[in-house]
């Protein structure tokens, strides 16, 4: 006589699905080195940049973060931190931060 547990089968399916999402998330985050973070920049088409976390302490970068908070709150459409400025402005800002 066999005992069936339909809830166990459903739980296994959920775990498999969760595990596949974890592997997918790990593959996208593994290309960001330790001490860096990925941000998305651009007005219409977003481009991904990997920047050092030391930028987070810089007042000019903090102004961009405040602008991002005002525009997006904590719901970023790209799934990562989205900076609402032009790509050229962002490159100019980061090049100046690199000189510090």
C-alpha positions as CSV (number, residue, x, y, z in Angstrom):
1,X,0.0,0.0,0.0
2,X,1.5,3.3,-1.0
3,X,0.8,6.7,0.6
4,X,0.6,9.7,-1.7
5,X,1.5,13.2,-0.7
6,X,0.4,15.6,-3.5
7,X,1.8,18.5,-1.5
8,X,5.3,17.0,-1.7
9,X,5.2,16.9,-5.5
10,X,4.0,20.5,-5.6
11,X,6.8,21.5,-3.2
12,X,9.4,19.8,-5.3
13,X,8.2,21.6,-8.4
14,X,8.4,25.0,-6.5
15,X,11.9,24.2,-5.3
16,X,13.1,23.2,-8.8
17,X,11.7,26.5,-10.2
18,X,13.2,28.5,-7.3
19,X,16.6,26.8,-7.8
20,X,16.6,27.7,-11.6
21,X,15.9,31.3,-10.7
22,X,18.8,31.3,-8.2
23,X,21.2,29.9,-10.8
24,X,20.0,32.5,-13.3
25,X,20.5,35.4,-10.8
26,X,23.9,34.0,-9.8
27,X,25.1,34.0,-13.4
28,X,24.2,37.6,-13.9
29,X,25.7,38.8,-10.6
30,X,28.9,36.8,-11.0
31,X,30.2,39.0,-13.7
32,X,30.4,41.9,-11.2
33,X,33.6,41.8,-9.3
34,X,33.7,42.1,-5.5
35,X,33.8,45.8,-4.5
36,X,31.8,46.9,-7.6
37,X,28.1,47.2,-8.5
38,X,26.2,47.3,-11.8
39,X,24.1,50.3,-12.7
40,X,21.9,51.1,-15.7
41,X,22.3,54.5,-17.3
42,X,20.5,56.2,-20.1
43,X,17.4,58.1,-21.0
44,X,15.6,55.9,-23.5
45,X,18.0,52.9,-24.0
46,X,19.7,51.8,-20.8
47,X,23.3,50.7,-20.8
48,X,24.9,48.7,-18.0
49,X,28.0,50.0,-16.3
50,X,30.0,48.3,-13.5
51,X,31.4,50.9,-11.1
52,X,33.4,50.7,-7.9
53,X,31.4,51.0,-4.7
54,X,33.6,53.8,-3.6
55,X,31.6,56.1,-5.9
56,X,28.7,55.8,-3.4
57,X,30.6,58.0,-0.9
58,X,31.1,60.8,-3.5
59,X,28.7,63.8,-3.1
60,X,28.2,64.2,-6.9
61,X,27.3,60.5,-7.2
62,X,25.0,60.8,-4.2
63,X,23.1,63.6,-6.1
64,X,22.5,61.1,-8.9
65,X,21.3,58.6,-6.4
66,X,18.8,61.1,-5.0
67,X,17.6,61.8,-8.5
68,X,17.1,58.1,-9.0
69,X,15.2,57.8,-5.8
70,X,12.9,60.6,-6.8
71,X,12.2,59.2,-10.2
72,X,12.1,55.4,-9.5
73,X,11.8,55.1,-5.7
74,X,12.9,51.6,-4.9
75,X,11.2,50.0,-7.9
76,X,13.8,50.1,-10.7
77,X,12.6,48.8,-14.0
78,X,15.8,47.1,-15.0
79,X,16.0,45.1,-11.8
80,X,19.2,46.9,-10.8
81,X,20.0,50.4,-9.8
82,X,18.9,52.7,-12.7
83,X,20.5,56.2,-12.9
84,X,18.3,58.7,-14.8
85,X,20.9,60.7,-16.7
86,X,22.4,60.7,-20.2
87,X,25.2,58.2,-20.9
88,X,27.5,61.1,-21.8
89,X,26.9,62.8,-18.5
90,X,27.5,59.6,-16.5
91,X,30.8,58.9,-18.3
92,X,31.9,62.5,-17.7
93,X,31.0,62.2,-14.0
94,X,32.8,58.8,-13.5
95,X,35.9,60.0,-15.3
96,X,36.1,62.9,-12.9
97,X,35.6,60.6,-10.0
98,X,38.4,58.3,-11.3
99,X,40.8,61.3,-11.1
100,X,40.1,61.8,-7.4
